[in-house]
Amino acid sequence: MSRHPYSTMKRLVGKAIHQYRMISDGEKIAVGLSGGKDSLSLMWILTERLSRIPISYELFAIYVDPGFEGSDLSYLEDYCTKMNYNLRVERSDFGIRAHGEENRENPCFLCSRLRRKRLFEVASELGCNKLALGHHKDDIIETLFMNMCYGGNISTMIPSQSLFDGEFTIIRPLSYIDEDVIIRFAQQNDFPVFRNACPSEKHSKRYEMKQMLAELYKNNRKIKGNIFRSMSNVNTDYLL
């Protein structure tokens, strides 16, 4: 890709926010941090936008610690302090509970659900009605294939999702951005390196799907873009 990653991030985040009317003037927005490159890139670009757009909004970074042994949050806390981010850390045992004996089949689903629920609760406490998450184009495609292969349905994450009768909205400003752009963006901005202590990191269904799709993309560089565009170009006359 010829574009500088910052230029690509700025252009495509702006496109997603404008197209889906994600952010309005004066809003309070919670940003779910995972500690990794995606959520840190999201927090960085949403903060940077404030210096060049005519509206204002307030950001609150929230990290829900899943409680895995060996996780170290000091790097994240130090980085957020350096960047003047308003960070709130919530301690939990969600990751440990999700990997319990009674839930061996799909620990990632339960852990994600518990952490998401806590994110909603904290966001509400902070007066936010929107939660920004760092899912990107690759995540959306992987979710589509996971739902087809393991759930038997055609669905995925969407850029803006209204919940609880419109009281809350999940927004995904990175929806149009390829993961490789985010990797280069994070490297150029010297984001801290996150050590994932989750025991399922490379044993999850999502990881398997990511590997499968990577092999598919090797054969034709247009495949990823075509899959992504197909989700907004559905011909229901040729579905069962």
C-alpha distance (Angstrom), angle and dihedral (degrees) to the residues before:
residue distance angle dihedral
M1 . . .
S2 3.79 . .
R3 3.77 98.6 .
H4 3.76 122.0 93.5
P5 3.83 106.5 -108.0
Y6 3.81 91.9 -119.9
S7 3.81 91.4 54.9
T8 3.80 90.5 49.0
M9 3.80 92.4 46.9
K10 3.79 93.0 48.3
R11 3.80 93.8 47.4
L12 3.80 98.6 44.8
V13 3.80 96.7 40.0
G14 3.79 88.3 51.0
K15 3.80 90.2 48.6
A16 3.81 93.2 51.5
I17 3.81 93.9 45.4
H18 3.80 91.9 48.6
Q19 3.82 97.0 42.3
Y20 3.81 94.3 49.4
R21 3.82 96.7 32.0
M22 3.77 89.6 -126.6
I23 3.80 101.0 164.4
S24 3.81 132.3 36.5
D25 3.78 131.4 -170.9
G26 3.80 115.3 -78.1
E27 3.79 97.3 13.2
K28 3.78 126.1 144.5
I29 3.80 110.5 -135.0
A30 3.78 127.5 -167.8
V31 3.80 115.0 -148.0
G32 3.78 115.6 -155.2
L33 3.80 108.7 -138.3
S34 3.79 121.6 -159.7
G35 3.79 94.1 176.3
G36 3.79 92.3 -113.6
K37 3.79 134.4 109.6
D38 3.82 96.6 -89.7
S39 3.79 99.6 56.3
L40 3.82 93.1 38.2
S41 3.81 89.4 51.9
L42 3.79 89.4 49.8
M43 3.81 92.8 50.2
W44 3.81 91.1 46.9
I45 3.81 95.9 50.2
L46 3.82 94.8 43.3
T47 3.80 89.4 51.1
E48 3.81 93.2 45.5
R49 3.83 91.9 50.4
L50 3.79 90.6 64.9
S51 3.81 90.3 71.8
R52 3.82 94.3 57.7
I53 3.81 108.8 33.2
P54 3.83 130.1 77.7
I55 3.81 95.8 -125.0
S56 3.79 132.4 69.9
Y57 3.79 132.8 -142.0
E58 3.79 136.9 167.3
L59 3.81 123.5 -120.5
F60 3.80 128.2 -152.5
A61 3.81 118.4 -172.8
I62 3.82 114.4 -148.2
Y63 3.79 125.7 -170.5
V64 3.80 119.2 -172.0
D65 3.81 107.0 -159.4
P66 3.84 108.1 -144.5
G67 3.81 89.9 -154.1
F68 3.80 101.7 -118.9
E69 3.79 116.1 164.4
G70 3.78 112.9 -105.7
S71 3.80 97.1 26.6
D72 3.81 114.0 138.3
L73 3.80 118.6 -160.7
S74 3.79 97.1 179.1
Y75 3.81 92.6 94.1
L76 3.81 90.9 53.9
E77 3.79 94.5 45.1
D78 3.81 91.5 47.5
Y79 3.79 92.4 48.4
C80 3.81 93.7 48.4
T81 3.80 90.2 48.7
K82 3.82 90.4 51.2
M83 3.82 90.9 49.6
N84 3.83 93.5 44.2
Y85 3.80 91.7 -120.3
N86 3.78 117.8 161.9
L87 3.83 98.4 -122.9
R88 3.77 127.4 -174.6
V89 3.81 118.9 -173.3
E90 3.80 119.8 -157.2
R91 3.80 116.4 -164.3
S92 3.80 117.9 -146.8
D93 3.79 145.0 154.5
F94 3.81 93.5 -133.4
G95 3.80 95.3 120.9
I96 3.79 92.6 49.0
R97 3.82 92.1 47.6
A98 3.81 91.4 47.7
H99 3.81 90.3 55.0
G100 3.79 93.7 49.7
E101 3.80 123.5 127.7
E102 3.80 92.8 -99.9
N103 3.81 93.7 55.2
R104 3.79 106.9 45.0
E105 3.80 94.8 127.0
N106 3.81 99.2 69.1
P107 3.82 115.0 1.1
C108 3.81 92.9 159.6
F109 3.80 93.0 61.9
L110 3.81 94.4 52.1
C111 3.81 94.2 42.8
S112 3.79 91.4 49.7
R113 3.80 92.6 47.4
L114 3.81 93.5 50.0
R115 3.80 93.6 46.5
R116 3.81 91.9 46.4
K117 3.80 90.7 51.5
R118 3.80 90.3 52.3
L119 3.79 91.0 47.7
F120 3.80 89.4 55.7
E121 3.80 91.3 49.3
V122 3.80 94.5 49.9
A123 3.81 92.4 43.3
S124 3.79 89.3 53.4
E125 3.82 91.0 49.3
L126 3.81 88.6 53.8
G127 3.80 92.2 51.3
C128 3.81 95.2 -109.2
N129 3.79 122.5 144.2
K130 3.80 95.4 -174.6
L131 3.78 132.7 59.4
A132 3.82 117.6 -159.8
L133 3.80 115.8 -154.5
G134 3.80 129.1 -170.0
H135 3.80 100.1 -125.7
H136 3.81 113.1 140.8
K137 3.81 137.8 -168.6
D138 3.82 94.2 -77.9
D139 3.82 91.3 51.5
I140 3.79 91.2 51.9
I141 3.81 92.7 50.5
E142 3.81 92.4 45.7
T143 3.81 90.4 51.0
L144 3.81 90.9 51.1
F145 3.81 91.2 54.8
M146 3.81 93.4 42.1
N147 3.79 91.0 53.8
M148 3.80 91.7 48.3
C149 3.81 95.8 44.6
Y150 3.80 100.3 38.1
G151 3.81 104.9 18.2
G152 3.79 102.0 37.8
N153 3.81 93.9 -130.5
I154 3.79 139.1 99.8
S155 3.80 107.9 -121.6
T156 3.78 141.4 108.6
M157 3.80 144.3 174.9
I158 3.80 113.1 -61.5
P159 3.82 129.2 -147.6
S160 3.81 94.1 -114.6
Q161 3.79 123.2 20.4
S162 3.80 123.9 -178.2
L163 3.82 115.6 -148.5
F164 3.80 139.8 -176.9
D165 3.82 95.1 25.8
G166 3.78 92.1 -49.9
E167 3.79 96.6 -50.8
F168 3.81 92.9 115.8
T169 3.80 135.6 27.0
I170 3.80 131.7 -161.8
I171 3.80 112.2 -149.0
R172 3.80 127.5 -167.9
P173 3.82 108.3 -166.2
L174 3.83 92.6 175.4
S175 3.82 92.8 60.1
Y176 3.82 94.9 114.6
I177 3.81 96.5 45.2
D178 3.80 126.1 99.1
E179 3.78 116.6 -130.1
D180 3.80 92.8 -122.3
V181 3.82 89.8 61.1
I182 3.80 90.1 53.0
I183 3.81 90.9 49.1
R184 3.80 91.4 54.8
F185 3.80 91.7 42.6
A186 3.81 91.2 52.9
Q187 3.80 91.7 47.7
Q188 3.79 93.4 50.2
N189 3.80 91.3 49.8
D190 3.82 93.8 47.0
F191 3.79 95.3 -124.8
P192 3.80 112.5 -174.2
V193 3.80 115.6 -96.6
F194 3.79 113.5 -109.4
R195 3.80 118.7 -143.7
N196 3.79 106.8 -150.9
A197 3.81 109.2 -143.2
C198 3.82 93.7 -173.6
P199 3.84 110.2 123.1
S200 3.82 90.3 -147.0
E201 3.80 96.3 53.5
K202 3.82 94.7 113.5
H203 3.79 98.3 21.8
S204 3.79 101.5 60.5
K205 3.79 129.1 110.3
R206 3.80 88.5 -116.1
Y207 3.80 91.8 56.1
E208 3.81 90.6 49.5
M209 3.80 90.4 50.0
K210 3.80 91.5 48.5
Q211 3.81 90.3 53.9
M212 3.80 92.5 47.6
L213 3.79 93.0 50.2
A214 3.81 91.9 46.7
E215 3.81 88.8 59.3
L216 3.80 90.2 48.6
Y217 3.81 92.6 51.0
K218 3.81 91.4 52.9
N219 3.80 90.5 69.0
N220 3.80 96.7 53.6
R221 3.80 126.6 10.5
K222 3.82 91.1 -152.5
I223 3.80 94.7 61.0
K224 3.81 97.3 85.9
G225 3.80 93.5 50.7
N226 3.80 91.9 46.3
I227 3.80 92.1 51.1
F228 3.79 90.9 49.1
R229 3.82 93.5 48.7
S230 3.80 91.6 46.9
M231 3.80 90.0 67.5
S232 3.81 89.6 67.9
N233 3.81 94.0 38.6
V234 3.81 103.8 60.1
N235 3.80 118.6 161.2
T236 3.80 102.4 -155.7
D237 3.82 91.3 -176.3
Y238 3.80 87.3 73.6
L239 3.78 99.1 47.3
L240 3.80 125.5 89.0
